Amino acid sequence: MNAALTPDGEDGTTGVGDARPGADDEAPVIRGNIPGSFPRSVLEERHPALIDRVRRSFPYGAEQQRALDALLIEIDGGDITPLPEEAHDHERWAEWGYPHHGRRWLDVPFLWAESFFYRRLLEAVSHFGPGPWRGLDPFAPVKHAELRGEGVDALLEALHDLGSRPAEERLRALLLASLQGNRADLSFGMVPGGGLGEGEAGLVVDELTAARDLLEPGPEGAGTVAVIADNSGRELIADLALIDHLLVHGLADRVVLHVKPAPYYVSDAVLADVMHAVRRLSFGPGRTAGIGERLWEAIGTDRLSLSAHPFFCSPLTFAEMPADLRTELAGCAVSLFKGDLNYRRLVGDRLWPATTPFAPLVAHFPSPVVALRLLKSDVVTGLPVGTVNRLTATEDDWRISGAHAVVQTAGS
């Protein structure tokens, strides 16, 4: 594994983003202050590279260039500074960040540091400002390039072919496609291949049968399924195909797709990305076009509702979500979680022993859970002891490589 994460340099504070009812104090909050660790590489290598990528994505003006320069200097060993007072969400981020302002980026909880970096990046490029750059997605060029790529073409062809297979077989394949679509995380770089069910052998926790059982309608019939989206592009197309299947086959009476309210973590889906993905499906081959057409109609009739709650661009865990969102999700028959960040927010961004049972860590969540996730960070739970021993003995970076996946469930 990457360099061991321990409470080295821990000052005893927890800060926003660490809370989880019943959190075990022996599982340290993950920070970036361990040399050679994955979080440190994100903060010291990936974030500066991302600033450079954003700078080259659009011909930003002198004001935005200066702000990007200042952010680059700050994250390179400087102290964290708060948002300017004129920022629309200054008070909210001041509350979340009061334990962390004035400290090194490496010394605060990793989940908070990553979230605040993206908020500061949007501030630097005037995404929320009053000028002409307002609302421009700084990650749009890479998102659009991925949507036009061969991986999406292959997925659309596979979705057409899948339409001729039995419904039960299709559901399993679509769950796997939604899982493996997480390979297309643009903050990690693309992984070749776009077929359905790719990498099933990489499942280190396989609760697909339990996931399908949770999606089966109960005695009162099908209810609402929440899908907590992760990435745009290829992954979102796979998610939408799964959503279409749930609606067509009566596994959901209604689906609510939760996306980010603003650009976040490079490829995370926003509302515009959903529209692009539905249109891409509508122009796909054969039966794939029908998926896009049905989804377009489902959005118009509210069978597929789109939500972009501010919580999803916060540094908080799901244990800390606001009452209105908790109430909404409590009314769902199942909540399906996509990707690495949602998993970290669900179980808590701590270095849990990998054998820590998954279900107790998510008992705070108000509805049954299905988590589809490729391992791309240090947080992982619910693995058998033998699996952990085998992976530890044979692979140094198995927690972060993206080569392994989990399908995990909780609730009934």
C-alpha positions as CSV (number, residue, x, y, z in Angstrom):
1,M,0.0,0.0,0.0
2,N,1.0,3.7,-0.2
3,A,2.8,5.1,2.8
4,A,0.9,4.2,5.9
5,L,-1.6,6.8,7.1
6,T,-1.3,7.3,10.8
7,P,-2.3,10.2,13.1
8,D,1.2,11.7,12.7
9,G,0.9,15.4,13.4
10,E,-2.7,15.0,14.6
11,D,-3.7,17.8,16.9
12,G,-6.8,16.2,18.2
13,T,-9.3,18.4,16.3
14,T,-11.9,16.8,14.1
15,G,-13.4,19.6,12.1
16,V,-16.2,19.6,9.6
17,G,-16.5,16.5,7.5
18,D,-15.3,14.1,10.2
19,A,-18.6,13.6,12.1
20,R,-20.3,10.3,12.0
21,P,-22.5,8.9,14.8
22,G,-20.5,6.3,16.6
23,A,-17.2,7.0,14.8
24,D,-14.4,5.0,16.2
25,D,-11.6,7.2,17.5
26,E,-9.1,4.6,16.7
27,A,-9.8,5.1,13.0
28,P,-7.9,8.3,12.3
29,V,-9.3,11.1,10.1
30,I,-7.4,11.0,6.8
31,R,-5.1,14.0,6.2
32,G,-2.4,14.8,3.7
33,N,0.5,15.2,6.1
34,I,2.0,11.8,5.7
35,P,5.0,11.7,3.2
36,G,4.3,9.4,0.3
37,S,0.6,9.0,1.0
38,F,-2.1,9.2,-1.6
39,P,-3.8,12.3,0.0
40,R,-0.4,14.1,-0.1
41,S,0.1,13.2,-3.8
42,V,-3.4,14.7,-4.5
43,L,-2.7,17.9,-2.7
44,E,0.9,18.4,-3.9
45,E,0.8,17.0,-7.4
46,R,-2.8,16.6,-8.7
47,H,-4.1,19.9,-7.6
48,P,-1.3,22.0,-9.1
49,A,-1.6,20.0,-12.3
50,L,-5.3,20.7,-12.3
51,I,-4.8,24.5,-12.0
52,D,-2.6,24.3,-15.1
53,R,-5.2,22.3,-17.0
54,V,-7.9,24.8,-16.1
55,R,-5.6,27.6,-17.2
56,R,-5.3,26.0,-20.6
57,S,-9.0,25.2,-21.0
58,F,-10.1,28.7,-21.6
59,P,-8.4,32.1,-22.3
60,Y,-9.2,33.5,-18.9
61,G,-8.6,37.2,-18.3
62,A,-5.8,38.8,-16.3
63,E,-7.9,38.9,-13.1
64,Q,-8.6,35.1,-13.3
65,Q,-5.0,34.4,-14.1
66,R,-3.8,36.3,-11.1
67,A,-6.3,34.5,-8.9
68,L,-5.1,31.1,-10.2
69,D,-1.5,32.1,-9.5
70,A,-2.4,33.1,-6.0
71,L,-4.2,29.8,-5.4
72,L,-1.2,27.8,-6.8
73,I,1.2,29.7,-4.4
74,E,-1.1,29.1,-1.4
75,I,-1.5,25.3,-1.9
76,D,2.3,25.0,-2.3
77,G,3.1,25.3,1.4
78,G,1.0,28.3,2.2
79,D,-1.8,28.7,4.8
80,I,-5.4,28.3,4.0
81,T,-7.3,31.6,3.5
82,P,-11.1,31.9,3.6
83,L,-13.3,32.9,0.7
84,P,-13.7,36.6,0.2
85,E,-16.5,38.2,2.1
86,E,-18.4,39.1,-1.1
87,A,-18.6,35.4,-2.1
88,H,-22.3,34.3,-2.1
89,D,-21.5,31.4,0.3
90,H,-18.9,33.1,2.4
91,E,-20.7,32.6,5.7
92,R,-21.4,28.9,5.1
93,W,-17.8,28.1,4.2
94,A,-16.6,30.3,7.1
95,E,-18.6,28.1,9.5
96,W,-17.3,24.9,7.9
97,G,-13.8,26.1,7.8
98,Y,-13.2,28.0,11.0
99,P,-11.0,25.2,12.5
100,H,-8.9,25.1,9.4
101,H,-8.2,28.6,8.2
102,G,-4.6,29.7,8.8
103,R,-3.4,26.1,8.8
104,R,-1.5,24.2,6.1
105,W,-3.6,22.4,3.5
106,L,-1.7,19.2,4.4
107,D,-2.8,19.4,8.1
108,V,-6.5,19.6,7.8
109,P,-8.9,16.7,7.0
110,F,-8.4,15.5,3.4
111,L,-12.1,15.5,2.6
112,W,-12.4,19.2,3.6
113,A,-9.2,20.2,1.9
114,E,-10.3,18.6,-1.4
115,S,-13.7,20.2,-1.3
116,F,-12.4,23.6,-0.4
117,F,-9.8,23.5,-3.1
118,Y,-12.5,23.0,-5.8
119,R,-14.6,25.8,-4.2
120,R,-11.5,28.1,-4.3
121,L,-10.8,27.1,-7.9
122,L,-14.3,28.1,-9.0
123,E,-13.8,31.4,-7.1
124,A,-10.5,32.0,-9.0
125,V,-12.1,31.6,-12.4
126,S,-15.1,33.8,-11.4
127,H,-17.6,31.0,-11.8
128,F,-20.0,32.7,-9.3
129,G,-18.9,36.2,-10.1
130,P,-21.0,39.0,-11.8
131,G,-18.8,39.1,-15.0
132,P,-18.8,37.2,-18.3
133,W,-17.2,34.1,-16.9
134,R,-20.2,33.4,-14.6
135,G,-21.5,29.9,-14.8
136,L,-18.8,28.6,-17.2
137,D,-17.7,25.0,-16.3
138,P,-13.9,25.1,-16.2
139,F,-13.9,21.3,-16.8
140,A,-16.3,21.4,-19.8
141,P,-13.6,20.8,-22.5
142,V,-12.4,17.5,-21.0
143,K,-15.9,16.4,-20.3
144,H,-17.0,17.0,-23.8
145,A,-13.9,15.3,-25.3
146,E,-14.7,12.2,-23.2
147,L,-18.3,12.2,-24.3
148,R,-17.2,12.2,-27.9
149,G,-14.6,9.5,-27.3
150,E,-14.3,5.8,-28.4
151,G,-15.2,4.6,-24.9
152,V,-18.6,6.2,-25.1
153,D,-19.1,4.8,-28.7
154,A,-18.3,1.3,-27.4
155,L,-20.7,1.7,-24.5
156,L,-23.5,2.8,-26.8
157,E,-23.0,-0.2,-29.0
158,A,-23.0,-2.5,-26.0
159,L,-26.2,-1.0,-24.7
160,H,-27.8,-1.7,-28.1
161,D,-26.6,-5.4,-28.0
162,L,-27.8,-5.7,-24.4
163,G,-31.4,-4.9,-25.4
164,S,-31.9,-8.4,-26.8
165,R,-31.0,-10.2,-23.5
166,P,-33.4,-11.3,-20.7
167,A,-34.4,-8.5,-18.2
168,E,-32.7,-10.2,-15.2
169,E,-29.4,-10.6,-17.2
170,R,-29.7,-7.0,-18.3
171,L,-30.1,-5.7,-14.7
172,R,-26.9,-7.4,-13.6
173,A,-25.0,-6.1,-16.7
174,L,-26.3,-2.6,-16.2
175,L,-25.3,-2.6,-12.5
176,L,-21.8,-3.7,-13.6
177,A,-21.7,-1.1,-16.4
178,S,-22.6,1.6,-13.9
179,L,-19.9,0.4,-11.6
180,Q,-17.2,0.1,-14.2
181,G,-18.2,3.4,-15.7
182,N,-16.4,4.9,-12.7
183,R,-13.2,4.2,-14.6
184,A,-13.9,7.3,-16.6
185,D,-13.0,9.6,-13.7
186,L,-11.2,12.4,-15.4
187,S,-9.4,13.5,-12.3
188,F,-7.6,10.2,-12.3
189,G,-7.2,9.8,-16.1
190,M,-9.0,7.6,-18.5
191,V,-8.8,3.8,-18.5
192,P,-9.3,2.2,-21.9
193,G,-12.3,0.0,-22.6
194,G,-16.1,0.6,-22.6
195,G,-17.8,-2.8,-22.5
196,L,-20.5,-3.9,-20.2
197,G,-19.6,-5.8,-17.1
198,E,-15.9,-5.3,-17.6
199,G,-13.6,-6.2,-14.8
200,E,-16.2,-8.3,-12.8
201,A,-13.3,-10.4,-11.6
202,G,-12.0,-7.3,-9.8
203,L,-14.9,-7.4,-7.4
204,V,-13.5,-7.8,-3.9
205,V,-17.0,-7.5,-2.4
206,D,-19.8,-8.9,-4.6
207,E,-23.3,-8.2,-3.2
208,L,-24.9,-7.9,-6.6
209,T,-27.6,-10.4,-5.7
210,A,-28.4,-8.4,-2.6
211,A,-28.5,-5.2,-4.6
212,R,-31.0,-6.8,-7.1
213,D,-33.1,-8.0,-4.1
214,L,-33.2,-4.5,-2.7
215,L,-34.4,-3.1,-6.0
216,E,-37.2,-5.6,-6.2
217,P,-40.6,-3.9,-5.4
218,G,-42.0,-4.7,-2.0
219,P,-45.6,-5.6,-1.1
220,E,-46.7,-2.0,-1.6
221,G,-45.2,-1.8,-5.0
222,A,-42.2,0.1,-6.5
223,G,-41.2,3.2,-4.8
224,T,-38.7,6.0,-5.4
225,V,-35.0,5.2,-6.1
226,A,-32.4,7.8,-5.4
227,V,-29.3,7.7,-7.6
228,I,-26.4,9.7,-6.1
229,A,-24.4,10.4,-9.2
230,D,-20.6,10.6,-9.5
231,N,-19.0,11.3,-12.9
232,S,-20.3,12.7,-16.1
233,G,-19.7,11.3,-19.6
234,R,-19.4,7.5,-19.9
235,E,-20.2,6.8,-16.3
236,L,-23.3,9.0,-16.4
237,I,-24.5,7.3,-19.6
238,A,-24.3,3.9,-17.9
239,D,-26.1,5.3,-14.9
240,L,-28.9,6.6,-17.1
241,A,-29.2,3.3,-18.9
242,L,-29.7,1.7,-15.5
243,I,-32.2,4.3,-14.5
244,D,-34.2,3.6,-17.7
245,H,-34.2,-0.1,-16.9
246,L,-35.5,0.5,-13.4
247,L,-38.4,2.6,-14.8
248,V,-39.2,0.4,-17.7
249,H,-39.3,-2.8,-15.7
250,G,-41.2,-1.5,-12.7
251,L,-38.3,-1.6,-10.3
252,A,-38.8,2.1,-9.5
253,D,-42.0,4.1,-9.8
254,R,-39.8,7.2,-9.8
255,V,-36.1,7.9,-9.8
256,V,-34.4,11.0,-8.4
257,L,-30.9,11.6,-9.9
258,H,-28.8,13.8,-7.5
259,V,-26.0,15.7,-9.3
260,K,-23.7,18.5,-8.2
261,P,-25.0,22.1,-8.2
262,A,-21.7,23.4,-9.5
263,P,-18.6,21.9,-11.2
264,Y,-16.7,19.8,-8.8
265,Y,-13.9,17.2,-8.7
266,V,-13.3,17.7,-12.5
267,S,-15.8,15.2,-14.0
268,D,-18.5,15.2,-11.4
269,A,-21.9,15.5,-13.1
270,V,-23.9,18.7,-13.1
271,L,-27.3,19.3,-14.7
272,A,-25.8,20.3,-18.1
273,D,-23.9,17.0,-18.2
274,V,-27.2,15.1,-17.7
275,M,-28.7,16.9,-20.7
276,H,-25.6,16.2,-22.9
277,A,-25.6,12.5,-21.9
278,V,-29.4,12.1,-22.6
279,R,-28.9,13.6,-26.1
280,R,-25.9,11.4,-26.7
281,L,-28.0,8.4,-25.9
282,S,-30.8,9.7,-28.2
283,F,-28.4,9.7,-31.1
284,G,-27.0,6.3,-30.3
285,P,-27.3,3.1,-32.4
286,G,-30.6,1.1,-32.6
287,R,-32.1,0.3,-29.2
288,T,-29.8,2.8,-27.5
289,A,-31.6,5.7,-29.0
290,G,-34.8,4.5,-27.4
291,I,-33.1,4.8,-23.9
292,G,-32.5,8.5,-24.6
293,E,-36.0,9.1,-25.9
294,R,-37.6,7.4,-22.9
295,L,-35.4,9.3,-20.4
296,W,-36.3,12.6,-22.1
297,E,-40.0,11.8,-21.7
298,A,-39.4,10.6,-18.1
299,I,-37.8,13.9,-17.2
300,G,-40.8,15.8,-18.7
301,T,-43.2,13.7,-16.6
302,D,-41.2,13.8,-13.4
303,R,-40.7,10.0,-13.4
304,L,-37.0,11.0,-13.5
305,S,-36.5,14.0,-11.4
306,L,-33.2,15.9,-11.2
307,S,-31.9,17.4,-8.0
308,A,-28.8,19.5,-7.3
309,H,-28.8,20.1,-3.5
310,P,-26.1,22.5,-2.2
311,F,-25.0,19.7,0.2
312,F,-23.4,17.8,-2.7
313,C,-20.7,20.5,-3.1
314,S,-20.0,20.8,0.6
315,P,-17.2,19.2,2.7
316,L,-19.7,17.3,4.8
317,T,-20.3,13.6,5.2
318,F,-23.8,12.1,4.8
319,A,-24.1,11.8,8.5
320,E,-24.1,15.6,8.5
321,M,-26.5,16.2,5.7
322,P,-29.2,18.8,6.3
323,A,-32.7,17.9,7.4
324,D,-34.5,18.6,4.1
325,L,-32.2,16.3,2.2
326,R,-32.4,13.6,4.9
327,T,-36.2,13.7,4.9
328,E,-36.2,13.4,1.1
329,L,-33.9,10.4,1.1
330,A,-35.7,8.8,4.0
331,G,-38.7,8.4,1.7
332,C,-36.8,6.4,-0.9
333,A,-37.0,2.7,-1.3
334,V,-33.3,2.5,-2.1
335,S,-30.4,5.0,-2.4
336,L,-27.8,4.0,-4.9
337,F,-24.4,5.5,-4.4
338,K,-21.9,5.9,-7.2
339,G,-18.2,6.3,-6.9
340,D,-15.3,7.0,-4.6
341,L,-16.2,10.4,-3.1
342,N,-19.8,9.4,-2.2
343,Y,-18.4,6.3,-0.6
344,R,-16.0,8.3,1.5
345,R,-18.8,10.7,2.6
346,L,-21.0,7.7,3.4
347,V,-18.7,5.7,5.7
348,G,-16.6,8.7,6.9
349,D,-13.2,9.7,5.5
350,R,-11.2,7.7,8.0
351,L,-8.6,5.0,7.7
352,W,-10.9,2.2,8.8
353,P,-9.4,-1.3,9.0
354,A,-10.5,-2.8,5.7
355,T,-12.4,-5.6,7.5
356,T,-14.6,-3.1,9.4
357,P,-18.2,-4.1,8.6
358,F,-19.8,-1.8,6.1
359,A,-23.4,-1.9,7.3
360,P,-22.9,-0.4,10.9
361,L,-20.9,2.5,9.4
362,V,-23.9,3.5,7.2
363,A,-26.6,2.8,9.7
364,H,-27.0,6.5,10.0
365,F,-28.4,6.7,6.5
366,P,-32.2,7.0,6.4
367,S,-32.9,4.5,3.6
368,P,-31.5,1.2,2.3
369,V,-28.1,1.6,0.5
370,V,-26.4,0.1,-2.6
371,A,-22.9,1.3,-3.1
372,L,-21.1,0.8,-6.5
373,R,-17.5,1.9,-6.2
374,L,-14.1,1.3,-7.6
375,L,-11.3,1.6,-5.0
376,K,-9.5,4.9,-5.7
377,S,-8.6,6.1,-2.2
378,D,-7.5,4.8,1.1
379,V,-11.0,4.3,2.6
380,V,-12.4,0.8,2.2
381,T,-14.6,-1.3,4.5
382,G,-16.4,-4.6,4.6
383,L,-13.6,-6.8,3.0
384,P,-13.1,-10.4,4.1
385,V,-9.9,-11.0,6.1
386,G,-8.5,-13.4,3.5
387,T,-9.1,-10.9,0.7
388,V,-7.3,-8.2,2.6
389,N,-4.3,-10.5,3.3
390,R,-4.1,-11.5,-0.3
391,L,-4.2,-8.0,-1.7
392,T,-1.8,-6.7,0.9
393,A,0.7,-9.4,0.1
394,T,0.5,-9.0,-3.7
395,E,-0.3,-5.4,-4.5
396,D,1.2,-2.3,-3.0
397,D,-1.5,0.2,-4.1
398,W,-4.6,-2.0,-4.1
399,R,-6.6,0.6,-2.2
400,I,-6.1,3.4,-4.7
401,S,-5.3,1.8,-8.1
402,G,-8.9,1.5,-9.4
403,A,-8.3,-2.1,-10.2
404,H,-10.7,-3.4,-7.6
405,A,-14.3,-2.7,-6.9
406,V,-17.1,-3.3,-4.3
407,V,-20.8,-3.7,-4.6
408,Q,-22.1,-3.3,-1.0
409,T,-25.5,-3.1,0.5
410,A,-27.1,-2.2,3.8
411,G,-30.7,-2.0,5.1
412,S,-33.7,-3.9,4.0
